[in-house]
């Protein structure tokens, strides 16, 4: 199977435990207003590569990754779920830790065929970095251009499969930074028993130049980057909600 690889980071330190090889795949159905990689949207973009080519590249620097592993990101890597599954299956045979960075947007809980594909991938996935964009369904649709229900269903699926999850959430001024949204997110996350970490990231606009080079209008042209201190405050609100939810259960 051939995958479409947008880029490879050979020394990733924030995409899972340890030092990791981070593989960014092309293709994404989401159109998040704050996306800083619009050049990854095209499913036909990137460079065709095989599983063996990627693992050979990993082996060339394996001593760097002895406490890390492989993370597959995007774009949205689940648009190439068959390729990711083959990569992770081959990686596990070599004793490599596997991590998936995803929004879960392609999950379909009512489709037996989709569930079968996800079950095969889950069997060889050690960790999921789950991007939850917005806790409010209508605001999620406006922010991402995609519905939210299948994403939260994917979060429940991961809990059922007992796969550890690190949640990532971007705080965007005027969109996700309201205290009630953050608190609701915390209340929801508190119901999941497999959450191992929470990364709350401040919105930045470093992707503006990519939009300009692609001739695409930048949707948040008038939105200023969020100071890191504000993201830290938002994280505390989410954690408070998580504690409240767990105390009530």
Secondary structure as GFF3:
##gff-version 3
##sequence-region A 1 249
A	DSSP	beta_strand	2	12	.	.	.	ID=ss1
A	DSSP	beta_strand	20	25	.	.	.	ID=ss2
A	DSSP	three_ten_helix	38	40	.	.	.	ID=ss3
A	DSSP	beta_strand	47	50	.	.	.	ID=ss4
A	DSSP	alpha_helix	51	60	.	.	.	ID=ss5
A	DSSP	three_ten_helix	62	65	.	.	.	ID=ss6
A	DSSP	beta_strand	69	73	.	.	.	ID=ss7
A	DSSP	three_ten_helix	77	80	.	.	.	ID=ss8
A	DSSP	alpha_helix	81	93	.	.	.	ID=ss9
A	DSSP	beta_strand	97	102	.	.	.	ID=ss10
A	DSSP	alpha_helix	112	122	.	.	.	ID=ss11
A	DSSP	beta_strand	127	131	.	.	.	ID=ss12
A	DSSP	alpha_helix	137	144	.	.	.	ID=ss13
A	DSSP	alpha_helix	149	160	.	.	.	ID=ss14
A	DSSP	beta_strand	164	171	.	.	.	ID=ss15
A	DSSP	alpha_helix	179	189	.	.	.	ID=ss16
A	DSSP	beta_strand	195	202	.	.	.	ID=ss17
A	DSSP	alpha_helix	208	214	.	.	.	ID=ss18
A	DSSP	alpha_helix	228	248	.	.	.	ID=ss19
###
